[in-house]
Amino acid sequence: MTPADPPGPAPAQSLRSSAVPPAPVRWPRGVTAAACLTFDMDAEAPILTADISSVTRMTPMSHQAYGPLVGVPRILSMLGRHDLTATFFIPGYSAHRYPDVVRAAAAAGHEIAHHRTPSAWTSAPRPRCSTSA
């Protein structure tokens, strides 16, 4: 070993592992592929995080609301017709704003996963919403 050599095991040795590889996956008879269906239901969350003043502008708000109000029900219907389940990634803000859509997806047997909170996109102020009608 010379002063220029890094300390530690030789590169080839450092790549060796004592872990036991998992057994091969046994596919059901006739099945040759798998798919993971995931959907992001961001709705207005990223728009409001980028520019909170968008809350007063009809175009971006109605555009972003289309997903949870129209798109997700269509997706749920299609998944139901084909007896498929999926994962829906939903920001906390969107889940709070569209709780019935989230409940419908969960009731249909789909996995609900937290996408992120608005503060994760930027340090912009968090939008406020009310649960009272």
N, C-alpha and C positions, 0 to 999 in steps of 0.2 A: 504494500500500500504506500502510495506517495502522498505528499501533502495536498496534491491537487485532487486526489480521489475523495469522493464524498463518503462520510461514515455510513455504516449500515450494511445490509445484505446486498449481494450482487443483484443487478436488475432482474435477471432470470429467476432468481430465488424469490424475489419480492412478489412476483406474479403468481406464485404457487399458492394454493389454498387447501386447507384441510377440510373444507366444507364438502358435504356429500351432495352431488347434484340430485335434483328431484327426479322421480321416476317419470317416464314419458306419460303424457296425457292420453288416456284411452277415450277416443271419440265414440259416441254412440254409433251403432251400425248405420251406414249410409251417410253419415254427416262428415263433411270434408272442410267446413269452414265455420267460423263464428264471427259475430259482429257485436260491437258495443254501441248501443244507441244512446247518445247524450244530447241534451238540448240546453242552451243558455237562455234563461228568461230574464235578461237584464232590465227590460222595460225602460223607464226614464232614468234609472239610477246613473248611468255613465254621463248622460247629457247634463243632468243637474249637477253632477260633480264637476264637470268641466266648466259649466257656466250656469250658476244658480238663477240668473235672470231669465233663463229659458222657461222657467215655471210660468211666466206670463205670456209666452209665445205659443200660439195654437199649433203651428206647423210642427215643430219638433216634439211637442207633447203628444199630439194625436198620432204622429208617426211612430213614436216609441210605445204608445199604448196599444197599438195594433197587435203586437205579439201576444201579450197576455189576454187581451179581450177577444181576438179572432184566431190568431195563429195557434195558440196552445190548445183551445178546444178542438180545432181541426186535427191537430196532431194526436190528441187523446183519442179522438174518434177513429182515426186511421190505425193507431196502435191497438185499439180494442178490436177492430175488425180482423186484425191479423194475429190476435192473441199474443202480443209482444209487450214486454216491459222495457222501460228506459230509465235513465237517470236525468233529472232536471236540476241543473245548477241555477240557483236563484239567489241574488243578493238579498241581504236582510231588508233593505228598503223596499224592494219589489215584493217580497213576501208579505211585508206589512201593508203595502198598498193594495195587493191583490190576494188577500187570504183565501177567498173562495176558489180561485184558480189553483192555488197550492193544495188546498184540501181536496179538490177534484182529482188532481194528479196522484196524491197520496192514496185516496180512496180507491183508485183504479189499480193500485198495487205498484206504482212507480216509486223509485227511490228519489228522495228529495235531498239535495246536497247544497250546503251553503257556499255560494260563489265567492263573495267578499263583501265588505262593507264599503260605503262610499269613501271613507277616509283612506282606504287602501289605494284608490285611484290617484288621488291628489290630496293636498292638505286644504282643499276648499271647504267652506262651511258645510255642515251636513244639512240637507233639506229637512224641514219639519213637516209632519203630517199629523192629522188627527184621526182617531178611530171613531169619533162621534159623527153622526150624520147631520 
